[in-house]
C-alpha cells in the first residue's frame, strides 16, 4: 500500500513537472527573444549586455550604412567609430604639438622645424578603433548576446524584419524591442555641391590622407572640436558660423572658447552662410558664401569642406509609424516617456533618437542599463537626465554641469542669481609664457538661502577631469558653502573653484593673483 502511494506521488509529481515544463516552454517559445535591440552603439550595447546578464534571451542588430563618401566601420556606434574616441585621440595629437612648443621654454632642446604626419596618426587611431570593434563583439559573445550584422525594421509590435548587406532577409519576434540607432550628420541639401564634394564627421576620422586646408561649416561642439584639432596639427582651418557658436551652452563661455581658438590660429567667418561648392580642375573646392552683415558674396578655395551643421536621427527606415510608434514630425525623433517607453507598450527608445534626451554617450549607456533592469523587474529606477556633465574638447577645453547663466536667469530671475567667478592662470602656462586670458571659472548659484549651485563652468586644461569630479556634488545638493569648505589641492587648476569669492554683481576684478 505504501509502495502504491509512493508510486502515485511520483506520477503526480511527474505530471506536475510535465505541466510546468510545458508552460515554461510555451512561454519561452512564444517569442524568439525576450529582447531585441536595434542599434549597436553605446546605449544599445549597454542595454543588451545588462539584459543578458539578468537572464534574458537577447539579440542585437547593428548595420552601418556607408557614408556618402564610402566611410564605414564596425560595431560600437558613433562614439567608438566617428565620435568621442577618435576625436579625443586627435585632440591629444594637437595638444602634444602645443606641448612640444612649450617644452622649449622648459629646457628641452627641440629642432625649430617640426611637422605632423596625418597618415601615421590616422592609422594609429583607426587601429585602436578597430580593436574596440572587435572587443565589443567578444563581449557580446561572452555575455550570450546574439549579434547580427543586419538592418532591422518593424513588421508589427513584436516582429522585426532583418536584412543583411546582400539583401538576405529573416524575421524574428521579441517580447520587448529597444531602438538605439543614434543619428548621422546632416548635409545642407540647399547648397549645390555640398553633398557631392563635402565630408562630415563620419569621414574625417577615416581619411587616409590629410584634409589639408579645410573649411568647417557650423559652430556646434563637433565643428569646433574638429577645427581645433585640425588647427593644432598645423592645418589651415576656417570655421564658418551662421549665427552663434555652441548653441545651448553658456554664451560667455562659448565666447572664451572661440576667442582662444582664434588666438590659437583658427580663422572664423562670422555671420556667413555658404551658397555653393564647386570642384575646380585642380581638385580644389571653390566655396562661395554670403556675409549676412554686408550681404556681399565672397569666395575662396579649400582642399576639404567639412559639414558640421547638425545630426538627424536614424528613424526613417524603422517602419515606426506603421506600428504606431509616435515621432516628432519636426525632429524625426521618437517621443518617449520618463521610462523610455514609446507609444507602443513593449517598444522603447534610448539615446540620440529619443526626443528630449541629451545626445551624450554616458547618458545612453546608463539609460540602457536602467531600462534593462526595469524590463526584468529587477529595479524601478528611472534615468535622471538632470545635471549631466559634459566637456567640449576644443584647444582650450570647456567643461560644464548644470544650468548656463542665461538659463538660470530665465528660470529664477536675474535678481535671484549670484555668480561667483575668476580668471586664473594655470601654473603650466607660466614658464611657457602662454596667454591665459580665456582661462575662466564661473559658478552660478541661487542668491538666497544656502546658495545652492545651479551651474558650474570651467575653461582650462583637463576640463573634463575637473568637471567630472565636481559634478558628483550636484547629486548631493552642492551649495556655495560646500565649495568654500572644501580644501583645494595645490597647485592645480581645479583648486581655483574652491577659492571663488568674487561675484559678478560686485564689479570687482576677478583676476586671481598669487597662490
N, C-alpha and C positions, 0 to 999 in steps of 0.2 A: 504493500500500500504506500509506504514511504517512498519506494523507488518510483512508483507510478506518479506520485505527487511531484517528486523532483523532475520527472520527465515532462509533466505538464508545465512546470515553471520554466524549464529550458525552452519548450516550444513557444510559450507565451513571450519569453524574453527575446527569442529569435524573431518572432513575428513583429514585436515592437521595434527591434533593431532594423528589420527589413523596411518597416513603415517609415522609421526615422531616416534611413538611408535614401529611401525613395523620395521623401520630402526634400532632403538636402540636395539630392541630385537634380530634382525638378527645379528647385530654386537656383542652383548653380548653373543648370543648363538653360535657364530662361534667357540669359544673355551670354554672349561670348566673353565679355569682360565686365568687371564691376565698374571700371573707369577707363575711358579713352580720353587722352589729352591730345588735342590737335595744336601742334606748335612745340618745337624742341628748343626754345630759348630758356633763359634763366628761370622764369616763372613756371613754365610747363615742366621742365626737368625737376624742379624742386617739388612741385605738386605730385608728379608721378612717382618719384622715389619715396616720398613720405607715405603715400597711399600704399605702395607695395610693402614698405616696412611694417605697416599696420595690417597686413594680411590680405590686401585687395589684389584681384587679378587686373593688371594694368597694362595698357598699350599706349605708346607714344607714336604719333605720326608727325614726321617733320620732312619737309621738302623745300629746298631753296630755289626759287626761280632765279636764273641768272639775271644780273643787271643788264641794262641796255647795252653796256659796253662788254658784256660777257663775263663779268666777275662772278664767281661762285665760290661757295665754301661749304664746310661741313656742319655737323651737329653743334649746337650751342647758342644759336641765335645772334642777335645784333651785338650784344655786349662782348662776347668772346671773339667774334669774327670781324666786325666792322664798327666797333664802338669802343667801350671802356678800355679793353685790354690793349689793342694795338695803339689806340690814342694815347694812353698813359706811357707806353713804351717809346713812342715817337716824341712825346713831350719830354721824356727823360733824355732822349738823344739831344734835344735842343738845350736843355738845362746843362748838359755836360759841355756843350760848346761855350756857354756863358762861364761855366766853372773854369774852363781852360784859360779864358781871358783873365779871370780873377786870380788864377794861380800865379801868374807872373808877378803880381803885387805881393804875393806871399812867398816869393823867392824861388819859384820853380823856373828853371831855365827851359823855356819852350820856344821853338822856332816861330818867327813872326808870321810865316806863311803856313796857314792851316787850311785844309779843305775837307769837305764831307762827301762820303760816297753813298749815294742813295741805295744802290743795289745791295751793298753789304748790310745796311740797316734793314732794308725791306726783307731780305732773305731771312735774317735772324728773327725778325718779328713774325713773319709768316710761318716759320718753322715752329715757333713757340705756339702760335695759334693752332696749327695742325696737331701738335701734341695734346692740346686741350680738347680738340675734337675727338681724338682717339680716347682720351681719358673719360669723356662723357659716355662714350659707347661702352667702355668697360664697366663703368659704374652702373649703367642700366642693366647690363648683363648680370653683374654681381647681385643686384637687388631684384632680379627676376622680373624686370620690366621688358615687355616685348617692344623692340624698336623697329619701326617700319619707315623706310625712306620713301614716303608716299604723300601725295596731297590728299587732304581729307575734306569732305563736304557733307552736309546733312541730306539724308533721304527722308527721314522722319525724326521724331524727338528721341528715338533710341537707336537709329540706324545710321551708319556712316558709310559713305562711298569713298574708297581709297583708290588712287590712280598713281602708278609709278612713272618713271621717266620714259618708258617705252610704250605707255598707253595701256598697260595691262591693268584691269580693274578687279576689285574684290569688295565685298561688303562685310561689315561686322556690326554687332549690336553691343550696346553698353547700357548699364543701369544709369550711369551718370556720364556726362560729357563736359569737358572743360576746354574752352578756347583760349589759347595763349599764343596767338600768331604774330603779335607785335605789329610793327609798322615798317614802311620803307620810305626813303627820301622822295620828295616831290620834285618834279621839273616844272618850270613856268611854261606851260603849254602855249601861252600867248606870245612868247618871244621866239621868232623864227630862228632856227639853228640851235636852240638851247638843247634839245634832246639829241640832235644829230652829232653835235660837237662837244657837248659838255660832259662832265663827270660829276659824281656825288660822293658822299662818304662811303657808299657801297663799293667804290672803286679805288679811292686814293690809297688805302692801306694795302691794296693788292697790286699796285703798279710795280712793274719790274724795273722801270727807268724813272729818273727824276721828272717831276712835272714842270720843272724849271720855272720861268716867270708865270706866276699864277694870279688870276683874278678870282677871289672868293666872293660870291654874291649871297648876301644875307648877313644878319647880325645876331643870330642865335648863339647859344653856347657852342654848338657844333661848328658854326662858322668861325668864331673867334679862336676856339681851340686849334682847329686845323690851320688857320692863318698864323697862329702863334708858333706852332712847331715848324711850319714851312719857313717862316722868317728866321727862326732860331737855328736852322741848319744852313742858313745862308742864301735862301732863295728870295728873289724879288717878288714880294707879295702885296697885293692890294685888296682891301675889303670894301665892297660897295654896299652902303647902308641906305635903305629907302626912308626909314623914319628914326627909330631909336635902337640902341643896342641892348641886348639882354632883356627883352620884354618880359615882364613878370618878376624880375629881380629888382632889388633896391636900386633906384636910378642914380643915387650918389655914388654907390659902389661901382655901378656899371661905368660911370664916367672915369673913375680912378683906373679901372681895368683898361679901358681903351686909351686913356692918356698915357699909361705906361707902355702899351703896345706901340703907340706912335713914337714914343721916345726910343723904344727898342728897335724900331726900324720898319714896322708895318705901316703901309700907307692906307689912308682912309679916304674914300669918296663919299662924303656925307650928303644926304638928301638927293640921292641919284638912283635912277632905275634903268635897267638895261632895255634896249629896244630890239637889237638884232645881234646875231653872232654869225660871222661868215668865215669860211676857211679859204685862206689865200693859197696860191700855187706853191708858195714856200712851205706850207704846212702850218704857218702861224694862224691864230684866230683873231680876226678883226672884230672888236666889240664896239658897237655904237650905243651910247646911253644918253639919257636926258637928265640934266641938272634941274631938279624940281624948284630950286630957288630962282634961278635965272631963266629957266625954260629954254636953255641953249643945249644943243647937241654937241657931244664930244666923242672922240674915237681914240682907240689905242689898240695895240696888238699884244697878244699873250700866247704863251705856249699851251696853257691849260686854263679852262674856266670850270670852277668847282661850284656847283649849286648847293646852297645850304639854306633853303627857303621854307623849311618845314617838312613834316613827315605825314604820311597818310596811313591809316590803319589797314591791315591786310584782312579785310572782311568781305570784299566783293565776290569772291569765288566760293564762299562758305555755304551759300544757299540758305541764309538765315531767315529771310522774310517768308519763304515758302513754309517754314515750320512754325513761324510766328515769333521768332526772336526779334524783339524791338531794338531798332538802332536809331541814333540821332541822325536825321537826314542831312544836316549841315556838316557834321564832322565825320560821319560814317562809322563812328564808334558804337559799341554795344552798350545799351543802357543797363546798369546793374544796380542792385540793392546793396545795403551795407554788408551783406553776407556773400557778395559777388554773384548772387543769383540773377539770371536774366528773367524775361517774361515767361519763359517755359520752365516749369518747376525743376526738371532734372538737368538743365543746361546752365553752365556757369561761364564767366569770363574773368580773366585776370590780366594784369599788366597793361601795356600800352594800348590795347584795343578796347579797354573798358573806359567808359565815359567818366570824366572827373577824377581819374587816378593820376598820380604823379608818374611821369614817364622815366622811371628810375629802376635800375636793376634790383637793388636791395628790397624795394617795396614789393616788386613782383615775386621775388623769392619768398619773402615772409608771408605774403598773402596766399601764395600757392601752398605752402606748408600748413598754414592755419586752415585753409579750405579743406585740404585732405583730411585733417584731423576731425573736422566737423562732419564730413561725409560719412565717417565710420562711427560717429557718436563718441569719439574719443575726447572731444573738447567742444565747448561752446564759444570759445574766444574768437572775437572778430578782429580784423586788422585795424590798427589805429593809424590813420593817414595824417594825423596832425603832427606838426613839429618834426618833419623828416629832414635831416641834414643833407646838404649836398655841396659839391665843390666844382667850380669851373676851372679846368686845368689850362689856364692861359699863362703866358710867360710870368706874370705876377698872379699867383693863384688867388682865387676868391672863394672862401668858404662861408656858408650861412646856414642858419637854422631858425625857424620861426618866421615871424612877420617882417616884411620890409617896413621902413619908416612910413612910407606912403600908405600901406595897408593898415598899419597900426593907427594912424591918424584917421583913416576912413572909418574904422570900426569903433574907435573910442573917442575921437575928437582930439584936435591938436593940443588943447589945453590940458588934456588928461594924460599926455605922454611926456616922459622925461627921457632924454637921450644923453647917455654918457659916451664920450668919445676921446680918441687920442691919435695923434700922428706920432709914429715911433720909427726908430732906425734899427733894423736888425744888426746885431754885432758883426755878423758875417760881411755886411756891406761896408763897414768902416775902413778896414785895411784895403779892401778892393776899390774904395772910393766910388762906390755905386750910388746912384741917385735913389733916395728912399722917399721921395715926395709923395708917392701914392701908397705907401705902407700905412694902413689906417685900420682902426678898430672902432666899432660902434655897437653899443648895447642899447636897445630900445625897451623902456620899462613903462609900466603904469606909474603915474606920478604919485598917487595917493597910497596910503596903507603900507604894506610890506614891500612895495615896488617890485611886483612880480615881473620877471623878464619876459618880454613878448618876442623879441628877435635879437639875434646875435650875428654880427657881420665882421669878417676879417679878411683883409688883403695882405698877403705876405708869403714868405717861403713856407712850404709844407702846410698850406691852409687846410687841406683835407684832414691831416693828422690832428691838427689843433681843434678843428671844429667837431670832429668825431668825439673827442673826449668831452668837450663842453656840452654836446647835445644830450648826453646822459642826464645832465642836470634838469633838462626840460621835462623829463619823465618823472622827476621828483619835485616839481613845483619850484624851480630855481628862481631866487629873488636876488636883487642887487646886494642885499646884506650877506647872502650866502657867498656871493662872488667876493665881496670885500673881506670876508672872514677866512677866505682860502689863502694859504701861504703859497707863494709862487715858487717855481723852480728857476734858479738864477744861474747863468744868464740865458734866457730863452725869449722868443717872440711871444709865446703863449702867456708868459708871465705878465705881459702888459695888460691882459684882460682883467686880472685880479687887482691891478693897481689903478683902474679907471676911477677918476674922481671929479673930472670937469664936465659940466653939462653944456650942451649947445645953448641952452637958454641963458646961461651966464655971460656968453660972449667972450669968455677968457680964452687966451691962447692955449690950444690943446696939444702943443708940441711937447713930447717927452724930452726932458733934459736930464743928463746924469743917470745914475742907476736907480 
